[in-house]
């Protein structure tokens, strides 16, 4: 059974940085797709970044709101995906969750949470002075 555990959330001032981790267990992870999603109070869940891999090919994808500020990466040996978040803004405040699909999704399917069967519990990120 695949399990995902997020960590790294917290309170940070505007302009600050946080690095979220998504540690996976219970699978081979030789290929797959991981998406980082967030949900703010009263808002719908949205994806912010995704990483797809199979064999030696890896691709990263971002929504416009976080391009140039967030970086998604993967440590193959540790079965962990990271989300480095820089230049944080109050509007980045949300519960951040990682989600995993065993296959390398085609790009059009990356953006919807419906295509990820495995989810972590979420970690709170609060950006406030």
C-alpha positions as CSV (number, residue, x, y, z in Angstrom):
1,X,0.0,0.0,0.0
2,X,1.5,3.3,-1.1
3,X,1.7,5.9,1.7
4,X,2.7,9.5,1.4
5,X,3.8,11.7,4.3
6,X,4.3,15.4,3.9
7,X,6.4,17.6,6.1
8,X,7.9,21.0,6.2
9,X,4.9,23.3,6.5
10,X,4.8,26.2,9.0
11,X,4.5,29.9,9.5
12,X,6.7,32.2,7.4
13,X,6.8,35.9,6.8
14,X,6.0,37.3,3.3
15,X,9.1,36.9,1.1
16,X,10.3,33.9,3.1
17,X,10.9,30.4,2.0
18,X,9.8,26.9,3.0
19,X,10.6,23.4,1.6
20,X,7.9,20.8,1.7
21,X,8.8,17.1,1.5
22,X,6.6,14.2,0.3
23,X,8.1,10.9,1.4
24,X,6.7,7.8,-0.3
25,X,6.7,4.2,0.8
26,X,5.0,0.9,-0.2
27,X,5.8,1.0,-3.9
28,X,8.6,0.7,-6.5
29,X,8.4,4.3,-7.7
30,X,10.4,3.5,-10.9
31,X,7.9,5.6,-12.7
32,X,5.2,8.0,-11.7
33,X,3.7,11.4,-11.3
34,X,3.6,13.5,-8.2
35,X,1.5,16.6,-7.9
36,X,1.6,19.2,-5.2
37,X,-1.9,20.6,-4.5
38,X,-3.1,23.3,-2.2
39,X,-6.4,24.3,-0.7
40,X,-7.1,27.6,1.0
41,X,-10.1,28.1,3.3
42,X,-13.3,28.6,1.2
43,X,-11.5,27.8,-2.1
44,X,-11.3,24.8,-4.3
45,X,-8.2,22.6,-4.4
46,X,-5.7,23.6,-7.0
47,X,-2.5,22.1,-8.3
48,X,0.6,24.2,-8.1
49,X,3.4,21.9,-9.5
50,X,3.9,18.4,-10.8
51,X,6.8,16.1,-11.6
52,X,6.6,13.1,-14.0
53,X,9.3,10.5,-14.5
54,X,9.9,7.2,-16.2
55,X,13.3,5.6,-16.8
56,X,15.7,8.5,-17.2
57,X,13.2,11.1,-18.3
58,X,11.9,13.6,-15.8
59,X,9.6,16.6,-16.5
60,X,8.4,19.4,-14.2
61,X,5.4,21.6,-14.6
62,X,4.0,24.6,-12.8
63,X,1.0,26.8,-12.8
64,X,1.5,30.4,-13.6
65,X,0.9,31.6,-10.1
66,X,4.1,29.9,-8.8
67,X,6.4,29.9,-11.8
68,X,9.8,31.3,-10.9
69,X,9.1,31.0,-7.2
70,X,8.4,27.3,-6.6
71,X,10.6,24.4,-7.6
72,X,9.6,20.7,-7.6
73,X,12.3,18.1,-7.5
74,X,12.7,14.4,-6.7
75,X,15.3,12.4,-4.8
76,X,15.1,9.0,-6.3
77,X,17.1,7.2,-3.6
78,X,15.0,8.6,-0.9
79,X,11.6,8.2,-2.7
80,X,10.9,11.8,-1.8
81,X,9.6,14.7,-3.8
82,X,10.3,18.3,-2.6
83,X,8.6,21.6,-3.2
84,X,10.9,24.5,-2.6
85,X,8.8,27.6,-2.1
86,X,10.5,31.0,-2.3
87,X,9.2,34.6,-2.3
88,X,6.1,33.4,-0.4
89,X,3.1,35.6,-0.5
90,X,0.0,35.7,1.8
91,X,-2.1,34.3,-1.0
92,X,0.1,31.1,-0.8
93,X,-1.4,30.3,2.5
94,X,-3.2,26.9,2.3
95,X,-3.0,23.3,3.2
96,X,-0.5,21.7,0.8
97,X,-0.9,18.0,-0.1
98,X,1.1,15.7,-2.4
99,X,-0.5,13.1,-4.5
100,X,0.9,10.2,-6.5
101,X,0.0,8.2,-9.6
102,X,2.1,5.1,-10.4
103,X,2.4,5.9,-14.1
104,X,3.9,8.9,-15.9
105,X,0.7,10.8,-16.7
106,X,0.2,12.5,-20.1
107,X,0.5,16.2,-19.6
108,X,-3.2,16.9,-20.0
109,X,-4.0,14.7,-17.1
110,X,-1.4,16.1,-14.7
111,X,-3.5,19.0,-13.6
112,X,-6.5,17.2,-12.2
113,X,-6.6,15.6,-8.7
114,X,-8.9,13.0,-10.0
115,X,-6.0,11.3,-11.7
116,X,-4.0,10.7,-8.5
117,X,-5.2,7.7,-6.4
118,X,-2.8,8.2,-3.5
119,X,-2.7,11.3,-1.2
120,X,-0.9,12.5,1.8
121,X,-2.5,14.0,4.8
122,X,-1.5,17.6,4.0
123,X,0.7,20.2,5.8
124,X,-0.3,23.8,6.6
125,X,1.6,26.7,5.1
126,X,0.8,30.1,6.5
127,X,2.4,33.2,5.1
128,X,1.8,36.2,7.4
129,X,3.6,39.0,9.1
